[in-house]
Amino acid sequence: MMTNKELTFDEQRELQLEILNEIDDCCNKYGIRYSLAFGTLLGAIRHKGYIPWDDDLDIMMPYRDMIRLRDSLNSNDIYFHDVDTDITYGNAFGNICSLKTFRKIGRSKERGLGIDVYPIVKLPNEKEVEDAYFVKANKLQRKRERLLRLKQRLLKYFNDFPVFGYSNTMQAFRNHLVSYDNMQSNRYYIIAGPLSRRDALTYDFDLFERVIEVEFEGRMYKAIADYDFSLSKSYGDYMQLPPVEERVPHHGQTYYWY
């Protein structure tokens, strides 16, 4: 019986760069703002490419630019997943994945290797309103996590099993997080994983006021000009290498070619 071939570490990186190049081409064509983000931005600044042990790529962009990118991408090789395009999707941020690959979760085939797209949204200026915003967001996140755990357990035994309320909860979570984005505000938040990182991901200025180009694996990509402030906020002394025992991939997922 034929089995699908597993992607090697190098193949994962090569494919991620192909996806990033398509994103960069599309953003340049339509004037869409984006920046390398988190470990990818750190890799560009410290290594001019991947952090040697890293296994993923991330970008960030203002929420409205993310919607423009989603609606502008026209490719037979990649697909933009978010709660609007994929009812099985489980994050408030987006993911652009390769249609040539997949991963296994129990008996199910899930979306393939991709790049996370973290939207930046506006927050209320008033502290009391912002606090209430995060209280509600945390309630929705806890509900989301319960349903996600249930779904993952069911996928061990079924190829696909609809979990009641799953899609609606994901929609409500994302919709709440972007609910203040049209307001006049000088407070910004990067939707990127656990809300416990609220302080590290909140800014008092527009990260996209100035954008520069940085080198990553031999090609120039966009990056926020204030990368030093952003990276320091997330990583502290980011030019200092971590201890050897911490130099491991953070995701470590296995992907297969179709």
KEKE-3310 file (N, C-alpha, C; in steps of 0.2 Angstrom, whole numbers, plus 5000, padded with zeros to 4 digits):
npx = (5004:5003:5011:5010:5023:5033:5037:5053:5064:5071:5063:5051:5055:5059:5046:5039:5045:5042:5028:5029:5035:5025:5015:5022:5023:5010:5006:5015:5010:4997:4998:4997:5000:5012:5022:5036:5036:5038:5047:5051:5054:5064:5073:5077:5083:5094:5100:5099:5090:5081:5080:5092:5087:5073:5056:5046:5036:5031:5020:5014:5000:4990:4973:4963:4971:4974:4962:4961:4972:4968:4957:4963:4972:4976:4978:4983:4990:4991:4981:4970:4966:4954:4941:4931:4932:4934:4925:4930:4940:4951:4956:4959:4967:4974:4979:4990:4991:4999:4992:4997:5001:4998:4992:4991:4978:4973:4962:4959:4963:4971:4973:4987:5005:5009:5009:5007:4996:4996:4984:4983:4974:4964:4962:4951:4953:4951:4955:4946:4937:4945:4949:4937:4935:4945:4941:4929:4935:4943:4934:4928:4939:4942:4930:4932:4944:4939:4930:4939:4948:4938:4935:4947:4949:4938:4942:4952:4945:4935:4934:4929:4920:4907:4907:4895:4892:4905:4910:4903:4907:4920:4919:4912:4922:4933:4926:4923:4936:4940:4932:4933:4940:4938:4937:4943:4959:4974:4979:4984:4983:4991:4984:4988:4989:4989:4979:4985:4997:4994:5000:5013:5009:5002:5002:5006:5006:5006:5012:5014:5018:5030:5039:5052:5064:5070:5083:5080:5084:5091:5082:5073:5062:5047:5047:5043:5049:5051:5057:5066:5060:5049:5053:5061:5051:5045:5055:5065:5082:5085:5096:5104:5109:5098:5099:5107:5099:5086:5086:5077:5064:5048:5036:5036:5028:5022:5022:5014:5016:5004)
npy = (4994:5011:5025:5041:5053:5060:5076:5083:5092:5102:5103:5108:5121:5126:5125:5134:5146:5147:5150:5162:5170:5171:5178:5190:5195:5197:5206:5217:5220:5224:5234:5231:5231:5223:5214:5204:5194:5191:5176:5175:5188:5191:5181:5187:5199:5195:5183:5185:5176:5161:5157:5146:5134:5134:5131:5137:5151:5167:5181:5198:5210:5225:5222:5226:5226:5212:5206:5211:5205:5192:5192:5195:5185:5174:5159:5142:5135:5138:5142:5153:5152:5156:5160:5164:5158:5145:5133:5124:5129:5135:5147:5164:5172:5172:5159:5154:5141:5127:5119:5107:5099:5090:5087:5075:5072:5062:5051:5060:5071:5086:5104:5109:5112:5129:5147:5157:5171:5186:5197:5214:5224:5238:5245:5250:5267:5270:5264:5256:5252:5244:5234:5228:5223:5213:5205:5199:5193:5184:5175:5170:5164:5153:5145:5142:5135:5124:5118:5115:5106:5095:5093:5088:5076:5069:5067:5058:5046:5047:5052:5064:5075:5084:5097:5103:5121:5124:5131:5143:5148:5151:5161:5171:5174:5179:5190:5198:5201:5210:5220:5234:5239:5249:5261:5278:5277:5276:5264:5248:5230:5215:5201:5186:5172:5166:5175:5179:5185:5198:5211:5211:5211:5223:5239:5257:5264:5266:5252:5251:5263:5266:5256:5245:5236:5220:5208:5190:5174:5177:5185:5200:5207:5214:5224:5230:5246:5249:5238:5235:5239:5232:5218:5218:5219:5207:5198:5202:5204:5201:5199:5191:5174:5160:5148:5132:5121:5126:5128:5123:5117:5125:5120:5108:5099:5086:5084:5080:5075:5077)
npz = (5000:4996:5004:5010:5008:5020:5024:5024:5035:5029:5017:5022:5026:5013:5006:5014:5012:4998:5000:5007:4998:4988:4995:4998:4984:4981:4990:4987:4974:4976:4985:4999:5016:5026:5038:5043:5057:5075:5079:5066:5061:5071:5067:5054:5058:5067:5061:5047:5041:5044:5061:5067:5072:5071:5065:5058:5050:5052:5049:5051:5051:5048:5052:5042:5031:5031:5027:5015:5009:5010:5001:4989:4986:4974:4969:4964:4973:4986:5001:5010:5026:5038:5050:5042:5029:5032:5040:5049:5055:5069:5075:5079:5071:5055:5043:5030:5019:5011:4998:4993:5003:5019:5036:5049:5061:5072:5064:5054:5040:5041:5037:5027:5028:5033:5034:5048:5050:5058:5063:5067:5077:5083:5100:5113:5119:5132:5148:5157:5148:5139:5148:5151:5138:5136:5147:5142:5130:5136:5141:5130:5124:5133:5131:5118:5118:5126:5117:5106:5112:5114:5100:5095:5102:5097:5084:5085:5083:5073:5056:5052:5063:5067:5079:5090:5090:5088:5076:5077:5089:5086:5077:5085:5094:5086:5080:5091:5095:5085:5086:5089:5079:5069:5076:5081:5088:5098:5103:5101:5096:5094:5087:5092:5097:5114:5126:5137:5134:5133:5138:5131:5118:5116:5110:5110:5099:5081:5073:5060:5055:5049:5038:5033:5023:5025:5025:5022:5021:5009:5001:5000:5012:5019:5034:5051:5055:5068:5074:5084:5096:5097:5096:5108:5117:5116:5118:5126:5128:5113:5104:5111:5111:5116:5130:5126:5128:5125:5112:5101:5089:5090:5086:5078:5071:5060:5043:5027:5010:4997)
capx = (5000:5007:5010:5012:5029:5034:5041:5059:5065:5073:5057:5046:5057:5058:5039:5037:5048:5038:5022:5030:5036:5018:5012:5026:5022:5003:5006:5018:5006:4991:5000:4995:5005:5013:5029:5039:5034:5040:5053:5054:5057:5070:5078:5079:5088:5099:5103:5097:5086:5078:5083:5094:5083:5066:5053:5040:5037:5025:5019:5008:4998:4984:4967:4960:4976:4974:4956:4963:4976:4964:4953:4967:4976:4973:4983:4981:4995:4990:4974:4970:4961:4951:4935:4926:4933:4934:4921:4933:4946:4950:4960:4956:4971:4974:4984:4990:4994:5000:4987:5001:5003:4993:4995:4986:4976:4969:4960:4958:4968:4970:4977:4994:5010:5008:5012:5002:4995:4993:4981:4984:4968:4964:4959:4948:4958:4949:4957:4941:4934:4949:4949:4931:4936:4949:4937:4925:4939:4946:4928:4927:4944:4941:4925:4935:4948:4936:4928:4945:4950:4933:4936:4953:4948:4934:4946:4955:4941:4931:4937:4926:4914:4905:4906:4890:4894:4912:4911:4900:4911:4926:4917:4911:4929:4936:4922:4924:4943:4941:4926:4935:4945:4936:4937:4949:4962:4981:4980:4984:4984:4992:4980:4993:4989:4986:4978:4989:5002:4991:5005:5018:5006:4999:5006:5003:5008:5005:5018:5015:5019:5036:5041:5058:5065:5076:5085:5078:5086:5093:5077:5071:5055:5045:5047:5041:5055:5053:5058:5070:5056:5044:5057:5063:5045:5043:5060:5070:5089:5084:5102:5108:5106:5095:5103:5107:5093:5080:5086:5073:5058:5043:5030:5038:5023:5024:5017:5015:5015:4998)
capy = (5000:5017:5029:5048:5054:5065:5082:5084:5099:5107:5104:5112:5127:5128:5127:5140:5152:5148:5153:5169:5174:5172:5183:5196:5197:5199:5213:5222:5221:5228:5239:5228:5231:5217:5213:5198:5194:5187:5173:5176:5195:5190:5178:5191:5204:5191:5178:5186:5171:5157:5155:5139:5128:5136:5127:5140:5158:5171:5188:5202:5215:5227:5218:5227:5223:5205:5205:5213:5200:5186:5192:5196:5180:5170:5154:5135:5131:5140:5144:5157:5149:5160:5158:5165:5154:5138:5132:5120:5133:5136:5152:5171:5174:5168:5154:5153:5135:5124:5114:5101:5095:5089:5084:5070:5072:5056:5048:5066:5075:5093:5108:5108:5117:5136:5153:5161:5178:5189:5203:5220:5228:5244:5244:5256:5271:5270:5258:5252:5248:5239:5229:5224:5220:5207:5200:5195:5189:5178:5170:5167:5160:5147:5141:5140:5129:5118:5115:5113:5099:5090:5091:5084:5070:5065:5066:5051:5040:5049:5056:5071:5075:5091:5099:5109:5127:5126:5137:5149:5151:5154:5167:5176:5176:5183:5196:5202:5204:5215:5224:5241:5241:5255:5267:5282:5275:5275:5258:5242:5224:5209:5194:5181:5166:5167:5182:5180:5189:5205:5216:5210:5212:5229:5245:5264:5268:5261:5249:5252:5270:5266:5250:5245:5230:5216:5201:5184:5169:5179:5189:5206:5207:5220:5223:5236:5250:5249:5231:5234:5240:5226:5212:5219:5218:5200:5193:5205:5205:5197:5197:5185:5167:5156:5142:5127:5116:5129:5129:5117:5119:5126:5117:5101:5095:5082:5086:5075:5077:5073)
capz = (5000:4995:5009:5008:5010:5025:5022:5028:5038:5023:5012:5025:5025:5006:5005:5018:5008:4992:5002:5009:4991:4985:4999:4996:4978:4981:4994:4983:4968:4978:4991:5006:5021:5031:5041:5046:5064:5080:5077:5059:5062:5075:5063:5049:5061:5070:5057:5040:5039:5049:5067:5065:5075:5070:5060:5055:5047:5054:5047:5054:5047:5051:5051:5036:5026:5031:5024:5008:5006:5009:4995:4983:4984:4968:4968:4964:4977:4993:5003:5016:5031:5043:5052:5037:5024:5034:5046:5054:5057:5076:5077:5078:5066:5049:5041:5023:5019:5005:4996:4991:5009:5024:5042:5052:5068:5073:5058:5050:5037:5042:5033:5027:5030:5031:5038:5052:5048:5064:5062:5072:5078:5088:5106:5116:5123:5140:5152:5159:5142:5137:5153:5149:5131:5137:5151:5137:5126:5139:5142:5123:5123:5137:5128:5112:5120:5128:5111:5102:5115:5112:5093:5094:5105:5093:5078:5085:5082:5067:5051:5053:5067:5069:5086:5090:5093:5087:5071:5080:5095:5083:5074:5090:5097:5081:5079:5097:5095:5080:5086:5090:5074:5065:5080:5082:5094:5098:5106:5096:5099:5089:5089:5091:5102:5121:5128:5143:5132:5132:5138:5126:5111:5115:5108:5111:5093:5075:5071:5053:5053:5045:5036:5030:5020:5029:5022:5025:5017:5002:4998:5005:5014:5023:5042:5054:5056:5075:5076:5090:5102:5096:5098:5115:5121:5116:5119:5130:5125:5108:5101:5115:5110:5122:5131:5121:5129:5122:5104:5098:5086:5094:5083:5078:5068:5054:5037:5022:5003:4994)
cpx = (5004:5005:5013:5019:5029:5039:5047:5059:5066:5067:5052:5049:5057:5051:5037:5039:5044:5031:5023:5031:5029:5015:5015:5024:5015:5003:5009:5013:5000:4992:4997:5001:5006:5020:5030:5037:5037:5047:5056:5057:5064:5075:5081:5085:5094:5103:5102:5093:5083:5083:5085:5090:5075:5063:5046:5041:5030:5026:5014:5006:4992:4978:4964:4964:4975:4968:4958:4967:4972:4960:4956:4971:4972:4978:4980:4985:4994:4983:4974:4964:4960:4944:4929:4927:4933:4931:4924:4939:4946:4954:4957:4961:4971:4980:4984:4994:4995:4995:4991:5003:4997:4996:4989:4985:4971:4968:4959:4964:4966:4974:4984:4999:5009:5011:5006:5002:4992:4990:4982:4977:4968:4960:4956:4954:4957:4951:4952:4937:4938:4949:4943:4931:4940:4946:4933:4929:4941:4940:4927:4933:4944:4936:4928:4940:4945:4933:4933:4947:4945:4934:4942:4953:4943:4938:4950:4952:4936:4935:4935:4920:4912:4904:4901:4893:4901:4913:4908:4904:4918:4925:4916:4918:4933:4933:4923:4931:4944:4935:4927:4939:4944:4936:4944:4953:4970:4983:4979:4986:4985:4988:4985:4994:4986:4985:4982:4995:5000:4996:5010:5016:5002:5004:5002:5005:5007:5011:5020:5016:5025:5038:5047:5058:5071:5077:5083:5080:5087:5088:5075:5064:5053:5045:5046:5048:5057:5053:5061:5065:5051:5047:5059:5057:5043:5048:5065:5076:5089:5090:5106:5104:5103:5100:5102:5101:5087:5081:5083:5067:5052:5036:5031:5033:5025:5019:5019:5013:5008:5001)
cpy = (5006:5022:5036:5049:5060:5070:5082:5091:5104:5108:5108:5119:5130:5129:5133:5146:5153:5152:5160:5173:5176:5178:5190:5199:5200:5206:5218:5224:5226:5233:5237:5228:5225:5218:5206:5199:5189:5183:5174:5183:5194:5186:5182:5196:5200:5187:5179:5180:5167:5157:5148:5133:5129:5132:5131:5148:5161:5178:5191:5207:5218:5223:5219:5225:5216:5203:5206:5207:5193:5186:5193:5190:5175:5164:5147:5131:5133:5142:5148:5154:5154:5157:5160:5161:5146:5136:5128:5123:5135:5142:5159:5174:5170:5163:5153:5146:5132:5119:5107:5097:5094:5087:5080:5072:5067:5052:5054:5069:5082:5097:5107:5113:5124:5141:5156:5168:5182:5196:5208:5224:5234:5242:5250:5260:5271:5263:5253:5248:5243:5233:5224:5220:5213:5202:5196:5191:5183:5172:5166:5162:5153:5143:5138:5134:5123:5114:5112:5106:5094:5088:5087:5077:5066:5063:5060:5045:5041:5053:5063:5071:5082:5092:5105:5115:5129:5132:5143:5153:5154:5161:5173:5178:5180:5190:5201:5205:5210:5220:5232:5243:5247:5262:5271:5280:5275:5269:5252:5236:5219:5203:5189:5176:5168:5174:5184:5184:5196:5210:5217:5212:5218:5235:5252:5268:5263:5259:5250:5259:5270:5258:5250:5238:5227:5210:5195:5179:5171:5184:5195:5206:5213:5218:5230:5239:5249:5242:5230:5234:5234:5219:5212:5217:5211:5196:5196:5206:5200:5195:5192:5179:5164:5151:5136:5122:5120:5130:5123:5120:5120:5122:5110:5096:5091:5083:5081:5078:5073:5069)
cpz = (5000:5001:5007:5011:5015:5022:5027:5031:5033:5018:5015:5024:5018:5004:5008:5014:5001:4994:5003:5002:4988:4989:4998:4989:4978:4985:4990:4977:4970:4984:4997:5010:5025:5033:5043:5054:5069:5078:5070:5058:5065:5071:5057:5052:5064:5066:5049:5037:5045:5055:5066:5067:5074:5064:5057:5053:5050:5051:5051:5050:5050:5048:5044:5030:5025:5027:5016:5005:5005:5003:4989:4981:4979:4966:4968:4969:4984:4994:5009:5020:5036:5045:5047:5031:5025:5040:5051:5057:5065:5079:5075:5072:5060:5048:5033:5022:5012:5004:4994:4997:5014:5031:5045:5059:5069:5066:5053:5047:5038:5037:5033:5030:5028:5035:5042:5050:5054:5063:5068:5072:5083:5094:5108:5120:5130:5143:5154:5153:5139:5141:5152:5143:5132:5142:5146:5133:5129:5140:5135:5122:5127:5134:5121:5113:5122:5121:5106:5105:5113:5105:5092:5097:5100:5086:5079:5083:5075:5062:5051:5057:5069:5076:5087:5093:5091:5082:5074:5085:5092:5080:5079:5093:5092:5081:5085:5097:5090:5080:5087:5084:5070:5069:5079:5088:5093:5102:5101:5099:5093:5091:5087:5096:5109:5123:5134:5141:5130:5132:5133:5119:5111:5114:5109:5104:5087:5073:5064:5050:5048:5044:5032:5026:5024:5025:5026:5020:5009:4998:5003:5006:5018:5031:5045:5056:5064:5078:5083:5096:5102:5099:5105:5119:5122:5119:5124:5126:5119:5104:5104:5113:5116:5123:5126:5122:5126:5115:5101:5094:5091:5092:5082:5075:5061:5049:5031:5015:5001:4988)
residu = (MET:MET:THR:ASN:LYS:GLU:LEU:THR:PHE:ASP:GLU:GLN:ARG:GLU:LEU:GLN:LEU:GLU:ILE:LEU:ASN:GLU:ILE:ASP:ASP:CYS:CYS:ASN:LYS:TYR:GLY:ILE:ARG:TYR:SER:LEU:ALA:PHE:GLY:THR:LEU:LEU:GLY:ALA:ILE:ARG:HIS:LYS:GLY:TYR:ILE:PRO:TRP:ASP:ASP:ASP:LEU:ASP:ILE:MET:MET:PRO:TYR:ARG:ASP:MET:ILE:ARG:LEU:ARG:ASP:SER:LEU:ASN:SER:ASN:ASP:ILE:TYR:PHE:HIS:ASP:VAL:ASP:THR:ASP:ILE:THR:TYR:GLY:ASN:ALA:PHE:GLY:ASN:ILE:CYS:SER:LEU:LYS:THR:PHE:ARG:LYS:ILE:GLY:ARG:SER:LYS:GLU:ARG:GLY:LEU:GLY:ILE:ASP:VAL:TYR:PRO:ILE:VAL:LYS:LEU:PRO:ASN:GLU:LYS:GLU:VAL:GLU:ASP:ALA:TYR:PHE:VAL:LYS:ALA:ASN:LYS:LEU:GLN:ARG:LYS:ARG:GLU:ARG:LEU:LEU:ARG:LEU:LYS:GLN:ARG:LEU:LEU:LYS:TYR:PHE:ASN:ASP:PHE:PRO:VAL:PHE:GLY:TYR:SER:ASN:THR:MET:GLN:ALA:PHE:ARG:ASN:HIS:LEU:VAL:SER:TYR:ASP:ASN:MET:GLN:SER:ASN:ARG:TYR:TYR:ILE:ILE:ALA:GLY:PRO:LEU:SER:ARG:ARG:ASP:ALA:LEU:THR:TYR:ASP:PHE:ASP:LEU:PHE:GLU:ARG:VAL:ILE:GLU:VAL:GLU:PHE:GLU:GLY:ARG:MET:TYR:LYS:ALA:ILE:ALA:ASP:TYR:ASP:PHE:SER:LEU:SER:LYS:SER:TYR:GLY:ASP:TYR:MET:GLN:LEU:PRO:PRO:VAL:GLU:GLU:ARG:VAL:PRO:HIS:HIS:GLY:GLN:THR:TYR:TYR:TRP:TYR)
# end
